[in-house]
Amino acid sequence: MKLILSRKAFDSGAGGVPNPILDDGTMIPMPIPDKTSPIRYQDITVAGHNLGEVAAGLTKERVRADHFAHLDPDLVHSAYPREPGWRPMFGQVGSAQSVLAREGVGPGDLFLFFGWFRRATTSSGRLRFIPGAPDLHVLWGWMQIDQVVPVGSGEHSDWMQYHPHLAGPRGSGNSIYVARDKLALNGIELGLVGAGVFSHFDDRLQLTKPGSSRSLWQLPGWFAPTAARPALGYHSDPSRWRRDGHRVELRSAARGQEFVLDTKSYPEAIDWVRDLLKAGEVAAGRPIEEVPGRNSSQCVSTST
């Protein structure tokens, strides 16, 4: 199984502000702006919050409620109106898709989505960032691949047609990754959905080293590469890594979206992923639902 740390949601170049962590710990990953998308921010709801209002408040109207949003990865059934048969999915194109193709990413491999987050609170009726709150890279969702669908390879199901990667020309290699119904690690189903979000912040989901800039990560020590274990994608330069007791510090790459790690070389990653999913359960306050069937509307955690 390949593990892909995938940078998604608002960032300094797209959206221009962090994604919010609310007073109760709720995390809201914000889709980036996209003029070619058929979906507007005001059409999307996450954890009971209309993203039109969230976007306008956080960006001081630079991103308005009626602006178009790139809802991708799209992991939460209740976020947007769905056609029967909907499944979580994620689109990729261009150089980032070339990375995934070169690494042979496909069915059974697992995306862990991360992004830039900061604490926010409601003030004078508008959501605002808390002054002095740290900027953090945080894991916010996951998706295990069931199939890879090249866009333009044939007719696509009705339930896929809304997706931004089908809305217009996207460039070379345009592909959609469709989620498994149920998560399986090393062939063992865990009774968890194949895709979903961590609804609430938990320390185990934080990549950034406490007290540091968001790009300096603190990871389990086994992440450190060796001559026999190729480094996490985009991080082959030894100067990026520094041992810190049982942990390792990583100066994470500012560029690149898809950082691939092969668990054949890093079997410890399997237990790490299990622990992250437990963090999601703890944060949500109850277990993640098992998907009863492919056409079910419950392809998300119960917290959504």
Summary of the structure (lengths in Angstrom):
residues: 304
radius of gyration: 18.4
end to end distance: 27.3
largest distance: 55.8
contacts: 987
relative contact order: 0.19
helix: 18%
strand: 34%
